[in-house]
Amino acid sequence: MARSGTSIRNQIRTLRFHHGEMTQKELADQIGVTRQTVNAIELGKYSPSLEVAFRISAVFDKPLEEVFQYTPTPK
Amino acid sequence: MNASFEEKSVWIQLLSIVVMLGSYLVIAAPMLANDVTALPPFVPLFIAAVVLMVVMLIAGHIVVAIHSRPEGRDERDQLIEWRAESNSGWVLAVGVLAAVAGLVMSVDNVWIAHVLVLSLFLSTVVRYVLQLVYYRRGV
């Protein structure tokens, strides 16, 4: 599970491992972003757009909620 | 450096503009201190500083492109740039207001011109610094 500076967590690193140990670069090429952006998403330093989030889910053939989890921050 | 080509490009632009400003001010500041009130003597200095900046930009990007294949700007690069631009605009606004205040108080045009130009370049420096902070800390 990725550490997060935002209220959105993700399982991308785990999913990459279970998909033939996919590299960040391979995932980045499939979803149309840079490797550094994939790294930033995994570390919770960047929340992707809805489109990129859907693309990531499509790569792993998982529902969006299995890839990303939203935890509302207390007001 | 685990940085994208775009981030390295920002570093090059920041370094180039800082060197450009520094090289210009090293010569222009003493001229201003010695009460040079005409603008024309400053023009060739400024042009030379801009040429130096352009040379550094080109050389720097060639070096980086040899070592890092440009991948194009993605949504994160765009967001970082937009947010940095948004958060650095106040520097230029302060400079413009200072210039207007100077005009009202009949300050010499040479100082007005320098306030305007410096605020433009300083706002750009602030923008590049913010971009680098957002790249490292997240956005």
Backbone of each chain as ProteinMPNN parsed JSONL, in Angstrom:
{"seq_chain_A": "MARSGTSIRNQIRTLRFHHGEMTQKELADQIGVTRQTVNAIELGKYSPSLEVAFRISAVFDKPLEEVFQYTPTPK", "coords_chain_A": {"N_chain_A": [[0.856, -1.202, 0.0], [0.554, 2.226, -0.812], [2.324, 4.981, 0.646], [0.864, 8.056, 1.618], [0.463, 11.506, 0.857], [-1.802, 12.668, 0.312], [-5.413, 12.3, 0.505], [-5.957, 10.097, -0.936], [-5.282, 6.792, -1.479], [-3.342, 4.128, -2.973], [-2.894, 1.012, -4.764], [-0.951, 0.507, -6.581], [1.789, -0.177, -6.769], [1.841, -2.755, -5.685], [0.096, -4.067, -7.456], [1.537, -3.828, -9.83], [3.666, -5.495, -9.259], [2.405, -7.955, -9.134], [1.663, -8.263, -11.721], [3.494, -9.558, -13.53], [5.79, -8.367, -12.545], [5.841, -5.747, -13.47], [7.45, -2.829, -14.649], [7.816, 0.612, -13.529], [8.216, 2.251, -15.695], [7.184, 0.743, -17.804], [4.479, 0.694, -17.133], [4.001, 3.443, -17.214], [4.369, 4.011, -19.922], [2.193, 2.682, -20.965], [0.013, 4.104, -20.01], [0.44, 6.681, -20.734], [1.979, 8.657, -19.405], [4.862, 10.08, -17.688], [7.622, 8.152, -16.3], [8.378, 9.188, -13.861], [6.047, 10.428, -13.031], [4.369, 8.239, -12.546], [5.79, 7.191, -10.398], [5.444, 9.3, -8.583], [2.676, 9.145, -8.21], [2.444, 6.628, -6.98], [3.754, 7.12, -4.594], [2.053, 8.843, -3.408], [2.353, 11.516, -3.884], [1.146, 12.762, -5.888], [-2.053, 13.141, -7.25], [-3.668, 11.45, -9.735], [-5.375, 12.431, -12.792], [-8.859, 11.801, -13.532], [-9.099, 10.411, -15.895], [-6.533, 9.28, -16.273], [-6.44, 7.702, -14.009], [-8.457, 5.849, -14.607], [-7.255, 4.663, -16.828], [-5.067, 3.406, -15.638], [-6.389, 1.544, -14.034], [-7.536, 0.02, -16.068], [-5.294, -1.123, -17.239], [-4.523, -2.969, -15.3], [-6.764, -4.419, -15.226], [-8.714, -4.11, -13.24], [-11.333, -2.979, -11.016], [-11.882, 0.536, -10.449], [-12.01, 1.175, -7.719], [-10.553, -0.794, -6.529], [-8.016, -0.192, -7.122], [-7.586, 2.462, -6.345], [-8.165, 4.175, -3.282], [-10.248, 6.233, -1.4], [-9.973, 8.309, 1.357], [-11.802, 10.283, 3.344], [-10.647, 13.344, 4.664], [-10.716, 14.438, 8.033], [-12.689, 17.256, 8.993]], "CA_chain_A": [[0.0, 0.0, 0.0], [1.41, 3.399, -0.968], [2.212, 6.084, 1.593], [0.11, 9.102, 0.933], [0.357, 12.849, 1.384], [-3.166, 13.082, 0.015], [-6.38, 11.393, 1.097], [-6.172, 8.998, -1.873], [-4.248, 5.755, -1.428], [-3.419, 3.251, -4.146], [-2.234, -0.302, -4.7], [-0.287, 0.366, -7.877], [3.065, -0.902, -6.662], [1.51, -4.18, -5.492], [-0.481, -4.566, -8.704], [2.635, -3.981, -10.801], [4.438, -6.697, -8.893], [1.642, -9.157, -9.476], [1.483, -8.316, -13.171], [4.764, -9.854, -14.171], [6.792, -7.416, -12.061], [5.844, -4.621, -14.413], [8.213, -1.679, -14.175], [7.111, 1.887, -13.586], [8.333, 2.765, -17.075], [6.243, 0.015, -18.646], [3.147, 1.211, -16.819], [3.931, 4.822, -17.7], [4.205, 3.975, -21.385], [0.843, 2.211, -21.305], [-1.031, 5.069, -19.634], [0.716, 7.973, -21.363], [2.632, 9.638, -18.532], [6.284, 9.765, -17.497], [7.913, 7.232, -15.212], [8.405, 9.97, -12.627], [4.659, 10.654, -12.616], [3.93, 6.977, -11.937], [6.443, 7.149, -9.087], [4.782, 10.283, -7.718], [1.351, 8.611, -7.874], [2.626, 5.533, -6.015], [4.18, 7.689, -3.314], [1.027, 9.753, -2.895], [2.733, 12.913, -4.081], [0.358, 13.314, -6.986], [-3.306, 12.446, -7.53], [-3.856, 11.522, -11.181], [-6.691, 12.812, -13.294], [-9.801, 10.686, -13.618], [-8.784, 9.624, -17.096], [-5.323, 8.481, -16.03], [-6.813, 6.693, -13.018], [-9.173, 4.794, -15.326], [-6.285, 3.95, -17.67], [-4.294, 2.521, -14.761], [-7.27, 0.426, -13.69], [-7.701, -0.822, -17.258], [-4.05, -1.898, -17.432], [-4.523, -4.091, -14.358], [-8.073, -5.081, -15.355], [-9.329, -4.063, -11.913], [-12.209, -1.802, -10.815], [-11.173, 1.717, -9.953], [-11.951, 1.176, -6.259], [-9.526, -1.734, -6.065], [-6.706, 0.426, -7.373], [-7.505, 3.705, -5.566], [-9.086, 4.272, -2.151], [-10.371, 7.607, -0.905], [-10.285, 8.441, 2.778], [-12.083, 11.698, 3.611], [-9.901, 13.918, 5.789], [-11.645, 15.067, 8.983], [-12.713, 18.722, 8.908]], "C_chain_A": [[0.885, 1.244, 0.0], [1.207, 4.37, 0.182], [1.528, 7.234, 0.886], [0.223, 10.424, 1.637], [-1.013, 13.385, 1.071], [-4.097, 12.092, 0.686], [-6.712, 10.234, 0.16], [-4.996, 8.049, -1.781], [-4.386, 4.865, -2.653], [-2.596, 1.996, -3.95], [-1.366, -0.536, -5.932], [0.992, -0.445, -7.782], [2.828, -2.398, -6.513], [0.978, -4.786, -6.784], [0.591, -4.738, -9.778], [3.419, -5.253, -10.519], [3.716, -7.961, -9.328], [1.319, -9.275, -10.953], [2.828, -8.475, -13.861], [5.867, -8.894, -13.792], [6.976, -6.275, -13.07], [6.637, -3.461, -13.831], [7.355, -0.414, -14.243], [7.117, 2.449, -15.006], [7.344, 2.057, -17.985], [4.82, 0.496, -18.4], [2.98, 2.617, -17.375], [3.684, 4.869, -19.199], [2.781, 3.567, -21.764], [-0.231, 3.25, -21.009], [-0.738, 6.487, -20.123], [1.243, 9.053, -20.435], [4.102, 9.251, -18.401], [6.455, 8.779, -16.337], [7.885, 7.962, -13.876], [6.983, 10.267, -12.126], [4.086, 9.391, -11.977], [4.525, 6.855, -10.532], [5.759, 8.097, -8.109], [3.394, 9.801, -7.299], [1.487, 7.533, -6.801], [2.985, 6.058, -4.634], [3.159, 8.648, -2.715], [1.377, 11.211, -3.046], [1.918, 13.571, -5.191], [-0.9, 12.47, -7.16], [-3.594, 12.57, -9.019], [-5.241, 12.019, -11.541], [-7.576, 11.568, -13.368], [-9.463, 9.781, -14.799], [-7.582, 8.73, -16.865], [-5.619, 7.383, -15.01], [-7.542, 5.527, -13.688], [-8.222, 3.983, -16.207], [-5.477, 2.971, -16.845], [-5.14, 1.303, -14.4], [-7.441, -0.523, -14.863], [-6.463, -1.668, -17.51], [-4.062, -3.133, -16.551], [-5.837, -4.868, -14.4], [-8.753, -5.207, -13.988], [-10.313, -2.886, -11.863], [-11.403, -0.666, -10.184], [-10.97, 1.651, -8.441], [-10.92, 0.173, -5.715], [-8.134, -1.148, -6.244], [-6.511, 1.66, -6.495], [-8.55, 3.686, -4.452], [-9.051, 5.7, -1.618], [-10.771, 7.608, 0.564], [-10.552, 9.913, 3.057], [-11.277, 12.18, 4.794], [-10.873, 14.619, 6.714], [-11.541, 16.585, 8.927], [-12.288, 19.36, 10.217]], "O_chain_A": [[1.867, 1.302, 0.74], [0.086, 4.572, 0.648], [1.62, 7.355, -0.336], [0.1, 10.495, 2.859], [-1.359, 14.474, 1.529], [-3.649, 11.159, 1.354], [-7.641, 9.47, 0.424], [-3.848, 8.447, -1.98], [-5.434, 4.851, -3.299], [-1.722, 1.929, -3.086], [-1.083, -1.684, -6.277], [1.25, -1.306, -8.623], [3.517, -3.211, -7.129], [1.365, -5.892, -7.162], [0.548, -5.696, -10.55], [3.785, -5.99, -11.434], [4.326, -8.908, -9.824], [0.761, -10.282, -11.39], [3.241, -7.638, -14.664], [6.77, -8.624, -14.584], [8.087, -5.908, -13.452], [6.507, -3.148, -12.647], [6.323, -0.373, -14.912], [6.139, 3.047, -15.454], [6.728, 2.69, -18.843], [4.048, 0.683, -19.34], [1.937, 2.946, -17.941], [2.885, 5.671, -19.683], [2.232, 4.045, -22.757], [-1.267, 3.281, -21.674], [-1.559, 7.389, -19.952], [0.985, 10.237, -20.651], [4.536, 8.228, -18.931], [5.559, 8.6, -15.513], [7.422, 7.416, -12.874], [6.756, 10.344, -10.918], [3.389, 9.474, -10.966], [3.835, 6.46, -9.592], [5.523, 7.746, -6.953], [2.978, 10.024, -6.162], [0.735, 7.525, -5.826], [2.565, 5.498, -3.621], [3.379, 9.2, -1.637], [0.764, 12.065, -2.404], [1.994, 14.781, -5.401], [-0.832, 11.242, -7.211], [-3.749, 13.682, -9.522], [-6.155, 12.028, -10.716], [-7.097, 10.438, -13.278], [-9.534, 8.555, -14.709], [-7.605, 7.552, -17.22], [-5.113, 6.267, -15.129], [-7.282, 4.364, -13.38], [-8.361, 2.765, -16.323], [-5.223, 1.846, -17.276], [-4.663, 0.169, -14.454], [-7.487, -1.739, -14.677], [-6.575, -2.813, -17.949], [-3.665, -4.216, -16.983], [-5.999, -5.861, -13.69], [-9.288, -6.257, -13.632], [-10.142, -1.907, -12.59], [-10.404, -0.877, -9.497], [-9.911, 2.016, -7.933], [-10.476, 0.29, -4.573], [-7.185, -1.571, -5.583], [-5.424, 1.889, -5.965], [-9.678, 3.236, -4.654], [-7.989, 6.289, -1.416], [-11.763, 6.996, 0.96], [-9.624, 10.721, 3.014], [-11.221, 11.507, 5.822], [-11.766, 15.326, 6.247], [-10.445, 17.137, 8.825], [-12.25, 20.586, 10.323]]}, "seq_chain_B": "MNASFEEKSVWIQLLSIVVMLGSYLVIAAPMLANDVTALPPFVPLFIAAVVLMVVMLIAGHIVVAIHSRPEGRDERDQLIEWRAESNSGWVLAVGVLAAVAGLVMSVDNVWIAHVLVLSLFLSTVVRYVLQLVYYRRGV", "coords_chain_B": {"N_chain_B": [[20.285, 11.746, -10.956], [16.968, 11.449, -10.178], [15.026, 12.552, -12.008], [12.604, 13.872, -14.252], [12.833, 14.744, -17.758], [11.569, 17.179, -18.091], [11.698, 18.308, -15.514], [14.447, 18.58, -15.218], [14.812, 20.417, -17.224], [13.611, 22.657, -16.098], [15.413, 23.188, -14.053], [17.63, 23.938, -15.603], [16.626, 26.245, -16.828], [16.201, 27.844, -14.586], [18.811, 28.119, -13.561], [20.012, 29.398, -15.73], [18.629, 31.856, -15.857], [19.242, 32.968, -13.405], [22.02, 33.243, -13.578], [22.061, 35.019, -15.695], [20.723, 37.282, -14.604], [22.472, 37.821, -12.489], [24.898, 38.361, -13.821], [24.192, 40.614, -15.233], [23.485, 42.439, -13.195], [25.863, 42.703, -11.782], [27.315, 44.48, -13.281], [25.478, 46.517, -13.877], [24.473, 47.419, -11.41], [26.573, 48.928, -10.03], [26.659, 51.027, -11.873], [24.139, 52.182, -11.562], [24.392, 52.947, -8.916], [26.264, 54.888, -9.212], [24.828, 56.96, -10.164], [24.025, 56.896, -12.896], [21.751, 57.968, -15.029], [20.603, 57.731, -17.489], [18.957, 55.616, -19.839], [19.958, 54.323, -22.253], [22.788, 53.436, -21.94], [22.455, 51.074, -20.549], [21.233, 49.285, -22.196], [22.858, 47.706, -24.142], [24.169, 46.106, -22.272], [22.07, 44.664, -21.162], [21.15, 43.289, -23.39], [23.39, 41.687, -23.927], [23.372, 40.104, -21.622], [20.981, 38.709, -21.96], [21.556, 37.272, -24.285], [23.595, 35.654, -23.271], [22.051, 34.143, -21.49], [20.38, 32.781, -23.299], [22.252, 31.249, -24.7], [23.161, 29.601, -22.642], [20.784, 28.258, -22.072], [20.331, 26.805, -24.445], [22.673, 25.234, -24.628], [22.549, 23.848, -22.202], [20.156, 22.374, -22.47], [20.804, 20.748, -24.62], [22.822, 19.151, -23.515], [21.376, 17.839, -21.484], [19.472, 16.514, -23.031], [21.015, 14.669, -24.338], [21.583, 12.884, -22.326], [19.132, 12.266, -21.186], [16.255, 11.085, -22.52], [13.869, 13.09, -24.038], [10.523, 13.01, -22.94], [8.223, 14.3, -23.366], [5.624, 16.502, -22.125], [3.55, 15.67, -19.441], [0.35, 15.336, -17.714], [0.943, 15.923, -15.065], [3.247, 17.495, -15.214], [2.137, 19.706, -16.498], [0.236, 20.574, -14.592], [1.909, 21.254, -12.45], [3.345, 23.354, -13.607], [1.273, 25.227, -14.12], [0.304, 25.723, -11.516], [2.558, 26.778, -10.281], [2.956, 29.062, -11.82], [0.621, 30.435, -11.166], [1.026, 30.914, -8.458], [3.194, 32.57, -8.405], [2.722, 34.927, -9.556], [2.241, 37.194, -8.06], [4.632, 38.432, -7.514], [5.398, 39.798, -9.799], [3.234, 41.526, -9.886], [3.626, 43.073, -7.598], [5.98, 44.354, -8.335], [5.114, 45.866, -10.541], [3.273, 47.579, -9.319], [5.019, 48.911, -7.623], [6.534, 50.231, -9.513], [4.631, 51.931, -10.616], [4.078, 53.471, -8.375], [6.541, 54.688, -8.15], [6.553, 56.213, -10.49], [4.551, 58.024, -9.888], [5.788, 59.384, -7.874], [7.71, 60.634, -9.257], [10.171, 59.366, -9.765], [13.351, 58.615, -11.259], [13.369, 57.478, -14.659], [15.127, 55.407, -15.24], [15.292, 53.867, -12.944], [12.643, 53.049, -12.706], [12.389, 51.469, -14.991], [14.205, 49.441, -14.362], [13.022, 48.339, -12.07], [10.678, 47.276, -13.169], [11.676, 45.386, -15.085], [13.274, 43.766, -13.451], [11.348, 42.767, -11.658], [9.835, 41.255, -13.389], [11.678, 39.24, -14.146], [12.326, 38.214, -11.629], [9.878, 37.191, -10.798], [9.71, 35.11, -12.527], [11.863, 33.569, -11.653], [10.901, 32.856, -9.107], [8.729, 31.338, -9.932], [10.037, 29.138, -11.193], [11.413, 28.08, -8.994], [9.276, 27.303, -7.374], [8.141, 25.374, -9.052], [10.136, 23.392, -8.919], [10.012, 22.747, -6.22], [7.436, 21.669, -6.111], [7.8, 19.459, -7.782], [9.492, 17.888, -6.226], [8.256, 17.703, -3.649], [5.674, 17.127, -4.178], [2.362, 17.703, -5.523]], "CA_chain_B": [[19.132, 12.556, -10.553], [15.748, 10.776, -10.569], [14.139, 13.627, -12.434], [12.195, 13.793, -15.645], [13.458, 15.742, -18.631], [10.92, 18.469, -17.828], [12.239, 18.857, -14.276], [15.819, 19.016, -15.51], [14.676, 21.639, -18.03], [13.334, 23.76, -15.175], [16.701, 23.488, -13.408], [18.451, 24.668, -16.578], [16.046, 27.58, -17.001], [16.449, 28.596, -13.356], [20.233, 28.44, -13.512], [20.3, 30.361, -16.801], [18.105, 33.177, -15.557], [19.996, 33.482, -12.26], [23.316, 33.7, -14.106], [21.776, 36.198, -16.508], [20.467, 38.41, -13.703], [23.698, 38.115, -11.754], [25.895, 38.983, -14.699], [23.708, 41.958, -15.559], [23.517, 43.316, -12.02], [27.258, 42.952, -11.404], [27.762, 45.678, -14.015], [24.471, 47.582, -13.846], [24.297, 47.967, -10.065], [27.493, 50.047, -9.805], [26.266, 52.158, -12.723], [23.002, 52.83, -10.896], [24.91, 53.573, -7.691], [27.024, 56.077, -9.612], [23.869, 57.931, -10.711], [23.807, 56.873, -14.344], [20.289, 58.117, -15.102], [20.113, 57.494, -18.848], [18.704, 54.201, -20.115], [20.734, 53.701, -23.338], [23.978, 52.665, -21.554], [22.095, 49.773, -19.977], [20.646, 48.415, -23.226], [23.764, 46.638, -24.604], [24.413, 45.188, -21.151], [20.902, 43.793, -21.04], [21.154, 42.399, -24.556], [24.461, 40.704, -23.718], [22.928, 39.17, -20.578], [19.953, 37.844, -22.549], [22.266, 36.359, -25.188], [24.243, 34.672, -22.399], [21.009, 33.243, -20.999], [19.936, 31.927, -24.407], [23.331, 30.286, -24.958], [23.12, 28.618, -21.546], [19.577, 27.448, -22.243], [20.524, 25.871, -25.555], [23.721, 24.275, -24.269], [22.057, 23.012, -21.117], [19.152, 21.428, -22.961], [21.498, 19.755, -25.453], [23.492, 18.211, -22.606], [20.364, 17.011, -20.817], [18.818, 15.668, -24.037], [21.926, 13.574, -24.65], [21.537, 11.907, -21.241], [17.747, 11.91, -20.859], [15.385, 11.213, -23.69], [12.657, 13.862, -23.748], [9.334, 12.177, -23.016], [7.033, 15.117, -23.518], [5.003, 16.958, -20.887], [2.298, 14.996, -19.149], [-0.589, 16.156, -16.945], [1.593, 16.375, -13.833], [4.111, 18.613, -15.605], [1.263, 20.859, -16.784], [-0.337, 21.06, -13.335], [2.982, 21.899, -11.697], [3.636, 24.636, -14.252], [0.158, 26.145, -13.915], [0.23, 26.109, -10.117], [3.703, 27.641, -10.007], [2.661, 30.365, -12.449], [-0.429, 31.074, -10.387], [1.535, 31.321, -7.148], [4.353, 33.466, -8.522], [2.303, 36.157, -10.234], [2.218, 38.337, -7.143], [5.937, 39.121, -7.557], [5.306, 40.767, -10.906], [2.244, 42.537, -9.503], [4.283, 43.983, -6.647], [6.92, 45.156, -9.108], [4.378, 46.842, -11.347], [2.742, 48.587, -8.394], [6.159, 49.722, -7.172], [6.894, 51.1, -10.636], [3.595, 52.974, -10.703], [4.332, 54.372, -7.247], [7.723, 55.454, -8.517], [6.154, 57.215, -11.487], [3.78, 59.063, -9.182], [6.733, 60.176, -7.072], [8.685, 61.214, -10.201], [11.474, 58.683, -9.707], [13.982, 58.553, -12.582], [12.916, 56.373, -15.51], [16.06, 54.283, -15.214], [14.905, 53.02, -11.812], [11.348, 52.451, -13.051], [12.659, 50.403, -15.958], [14.854, 48.31, -13.677], [12.032, 47.681, -11.202], [9.789, 46.476, -14.02], [12.391, 44.244, -15.662], [13.674, 42.849, -12.379], [10.18, 42.071, -11.121], [9.484, 40.23, -14.375], [12.598, 38.1, -14.057], [12.222, 37.613, -10.294], [8.661, 36.372, -10.749], [10.058, 33.888, -13.254], [12.698, 32.781, -10.739], [10.004, 32.287, -8.096], [7.961, 30.287, -10.6], [10.887, 27.956, -11.384], [11.664, 27.489, -7.676], [8.044, 26.614, -6.975], [8.022, 24.152, -9.857], [11.057, 22.39, -8.394], [9.456, 22.309, -4.935], [6.291, 20.792, -6.393], [8.317, 18.201, -8.326], [10.097, 17.093, -5.152], [7.377, 17.457, -2.51], [4.343, 16.722, -4.618], [1.429, 18.785, -5.809]], "C_chain_B": [[17.863, 11.882, -11.077], [14.714, 11.811, -10.971], [13.808, 13.437, -13.898], [12.928, 14.864, -16.45], [12.886, 17.121, -18.345], [11.473, 19.117, -16.552], [13.661, 19.361, -14.486], [15.794, 20.3, -16.34], [14.414, 22.845, -17.141], [14.617, 24.171, -14.453], [17.583, 24.321, -14.338], [17.941, 26.091, -16.738], [16.309, 28.438, -15.766], [17.901, 29.041, -13.295], [20.574, 29.516, -14.537], [19.83, 31.76, -16.433], [18.83, 33.791, -14.352], [21.361, 34.008, -12.724], [23.123, 34.975, -14.927], [21.559, 37.433, -15.638], [21.738, 38.811, -12.969], [24.716, 38.847, -12.605], [25.48, 40.4, -15.073], [23.889, 42.899, -14.364], [24.937, 43.628, -11.555], [27.782, 44.226, -12.067], [26.77, 46.823, -13.847], [24.337, 48.222, -12.471], [25.282, 49.102, -9.753], [27.159, 51.27, -10.658], [25.11, 52.919, -12.087], [23.473, 53.563, -9.637], [25.69, 54.852, -8.0], [26.154, 57.082, -10.365], [23.863, 58.017, -12.227], [22.297, 56.88, -14.549], [19.729, 57.914, -16.501], [19.966, 56.004, -19.082], [19.609, 53.582, -21.189], [22.0, 52.96, -22.91], [23.662, 51.277, -21.036], [21.629, 48.783, -21.047], [21.621, 47.339, -23.725], [24.112, 45.642, -23.504], [23.293, 44.158, -21.066], [20.868, 42.795, -22.194], [22.207, 41.306, -24.394], [24.044, 39.661, -22.68], [21.88, 38.208, -21.126], [20.593, 36.834, -23.49], [22.954, 35.259, -24.381], [23.223, 33.656, -21.896], [20.567, 32.275, -22.091], [20.98, 30.85, -24.714], [23.318, 29.193, -23.893], [21.91, 27.705, -21.685], [19.79, 26.38, -23.321], [21.537, 24.797, -25.175], [23.225, 23.31, -23.19], [21.067, 21.972, -21.604], [19.782, 20.369, -23.875], [22.146, 18.699, -24.572], [22.471, 17.275, -21.962], [19.712, 16.056, -21.816], [19.702, 14.493, -24.426], [21.79, 12.471, -23.596], [20.125, 11.453, -20.888], [16.871, 12.136, -22.077], [14.137, 12.006, -23.31], [11.41, 13.002, -23.934], [8.081, 12.984, -23.276], [6.443, 15.447, -22.168], [3.712, 16.187, -20.67], [1.462, 15.877, -18.232], [0.043, 16.687, -15.668], [2.514, 17.564, -14.122], [3.271, 19.872, -15.826], [0.706, 21.449, -15.5], [0.711, 21.808, -12.51], [3.292, 23.273, -12.281], [2.532, 25.647, -13.992], [0.108, 26.631, -12.473], [1.381, 27.048, -9.761], [3.494, 29.029, -10.61], [1.648, 31.136, -11.633], [0.114, 31.647, -9.086], [2.741, 32.256, -7.21], [3.962, 34.818, -9.134], [2.358, 37.395, -9.363], [3.53, 39.117, -7.193], [5.922, 40.188, -8.653], [4.333, 41.89, -10.549], [2.858, 43.557, -8.545], [5.243, 44.899, -7.389], [6.228, 46.232, -9.927], [3.823, 47.959, -10.461], [3.859, 49.491, -7.886], [6.573, 50.693, -8.274], [5.891, 52.251, -10.776], [3.793, 53.993, -9.576], [5.532, 55.258, -7.546], [7.408, 56.546, -9.532], [5.413, 58.371, -10.818], [4.721, 59.978, -8.411], [7.865, 60.735, -7.92], [10.086, 60.65, -10.025], [12.028, 58.597, -11.131], [13.527, 57.303, -13.352], [13.83, 55.16, -15.447], [15.719, 53.336, -14.063], [13.568, 52.326, -12.091], [11.561, 51.266, -13.983], [13.271, 49.187, -15.263], [13.884, 47.594, -12.743], [11.117, 46.774, -12.03], [10.486, 45.222, -14.536], [12.777, 43.239, -14.574], [12.483, 42.104, -11.794], [9.712, 41.001, -12.09], [10.375, 39.008, -14.225], [12.53, 37.431, -12.685], [10.965, 36.757, -10.174], [8.905, 35.058, -11.489], [10.929, 32.984, -12.392], [11.823, 32.102, -9.687], [9.186, 31.147, -8.705], [8.781, 29.01, -10.756], [11.159, 27.271, -10.041], [10.434, 26.717, -7.205], [7.851, 25.32, -7.763], [8.902, 23.057, -9.283], [10.574, 21.87, -7.032], [8.299, 21.343, -5.169], [6.739, 19.448, -6.964], [8.821, 17.3, -7.199], [9.109, 16.73, -4.063], [6.008, 16.963, -2.913], [3.429, 17.909, -4.798], [-0.004, 18.277, -5.692]], "O_chain_B": [[17.692, 11.755, -12.29], [13.658, 11.928, -10.349], [14.607, 12.917, -14.677], [13.556, 15.765, -15.893], [13.612, 18.115, -18.351], [11.689, 20.328, -16.512], [14.034, 20.427, -13.997], [16.653, 21.166, -16.177], [14.933, 23.932, -17.396], [14.877, 25.36, -14.265], [18.206, 25.291, -13.908], [18.729, 27.036, -16.78], [16.607, 29.626, -15.888], [18.189, 30.204, -13.012], [21.335, 30.438, -14.245], [20.54, 32.739, -16.665], [19.008, 35.007, -14.293], [21.795, 35.083, -12.31], [23.935, 35.898, -14.854], [22.13, 38.493, -15.894], [22.045, 39.997, -12.843], [25.322, 39.826, -12.169], [26.327, 41.283, -15.212], [24.386, 44.015, -14.512], [25.188, 44.696, -10.996], [28.587, 44.954, -11.488], [27.174, 47.975, -13.692], [24.115, 49.429, -12.368], [24.861, 50.146, -9.256], [27.349, 52.407, -10.227], [25.101, 54.15, -12.072], [23.006, 54.661, -9.336], [25.77, 55.766, -7.18], [26.654, 57.934, -11.099], [23.71, 59.104, -12.784], [21.635, 55.881, -14.264], [18.513, 57.922, -16.687], [20.764, 55.213, -18.578], [19.996, 52.421, -21.054], [22.277, 51.908, -23.485], [24.517, 50.392, -21.078], [21.635, 47.574, -20.818], [21.26, 46.162, -23.737], [24.327, 44.461, -23.78], [23.529, 42.959, -20.92], [20.592, 41.611, -22.0], [21.948, 40.139, -24.689], [24.329, 38.474, -22.839], [21.891, 37.023, -20.794], [20.213, 35.663, -23.491], [22.908, 34.086, -24.749], [23.491, 32.454, -21.875], [20.398, 31.083, -21.835], [20.64, 29.692, -24.956], [23.448, 28.009, -24.204], [22.008, 26.502, -21.44], [19.468, 25.208, -23.125], [21.298, 23.606, -25.37], [23.459, 22.104, -23.267], [21.131, 20.812, -21.196], [19.334, 19.223, -23.896], [22.039, 17.502, -24.84], [22.681, 16.064, -21.903], [19.431, 14.907, -21.476], [19.198, 13.434, -24.801], [21.869, 11.284, -23.912], [19.946, 10.363, -20.345], [16.769, 13.25, -22.591], [13.428, 11.64, -22.373], [11.254, 12.342, -24.961], [6.992, 12.422, -23.395], [6.716, 14.768, -21.178], [2.887, 16.06, -21.575], [1.812, 17.033, -17.992], [-0.286, 17.79, -15.231], [2.549, 18.526, -13.355], [3.646, 20.963, -15.397], [0.695, 22.667, -15.324], [0.429, 22.864, -11.943], [3.478, 24.24, -11.543], [2.814, 26.803, -13.676], [-0.107, 27.818, -12.226], [1.189, 28.009, -9.017], [3.816, 30.041, -9.988], [1.79, 32.342, -11.428], [-0.285, 32.732, -8.661], [3.249, 32.684, -6.174], [4.782, 35.732, -9.215], [2.503, 38.512, -9.861], [3.546, 40.323, -6.943], [6.371, 41.317, -8.455], [4.571, 43.055, -10.866], [2.63, 44.76, -8.676], [5.31, 46.093, -7.101], [6.694, 47.369, -9.999], [3.896, 49.136, -10.812], [3.667, 50.698, -7.737], [6.921, 51.842, -7.999], [6.271, 53.396, -11.023], [3.692, 55.202, -9.785], [5.528, 56.447, -7.225], [7.927, 57.659, -9.447], [5.626, 59.539, -11.145], [4.492, 61.183, -8.304], [8.854, 61.246, -7.394], [11.072, 61.379, -10.126], [11.266, 58.517, -12.094], [13.33, 56.233, -12.777], [13.377, 54.024, -15.582], [15.85, 52.12, -14.207], [13.386, 51.157, -11.751], [10.984, 50.196, -13.787], [12.898, 48.047, -15.542], [13.92, 46.368, -12.637], [10.824, 45.646, -11.634], [9.946, 44.121, -14.433], [12.629, 42.029, -14.746], [12.598, 40.924, -11.466], [9.24, 39.947, -11.664], [9.89, 37.877, -14.181], [12.662, 36.212, -12.586], [10.984, 35.714, -9.522], [8.365, 34.018, -11.113], [10.755, 31.766, -12.397], [11.986, 30.914, -9.409], [8.978, 30.116, -8.066], [8.282, 27.918, -10.485], [11.141, 26.043, -9.949], [10.552, 25.604, -6.694], [7.447, 24.298, -7.208], [8.467, 21.911, -9.169], [10.716, 20.684, -6.734], [8.198, 20.315, -4.498], [6.136, 18.416, -6.672], [8.601, 16.089, -7.221], [9.1, 15.594, -3.588], [5.262, 16.438, -2.086], [3.695, 18.996, -4.284], [-0.948, 19.04, -5.896]]}, "name": "protein", "num_of_chains": 2, "seq": "MARSGTSIRNQIRTLRFHHGEMTQKELADQIGVTRQTVNAIELGKYSPSLEVAFRISAVFDKPLEEVFQYTPTPKMNASFEEKSVWIQLLSIVVMLGSYLVIAAPMLANDVTALPPFVPLFIAAVVLMVVMLIAGHIVVAIHSRPEGRDERDQLIEWRAESNSGWVLAVGVLAAVAGLVMSVDNVWIAHVLVLSLFLSTVVRYVLQLVYYRRGV"}
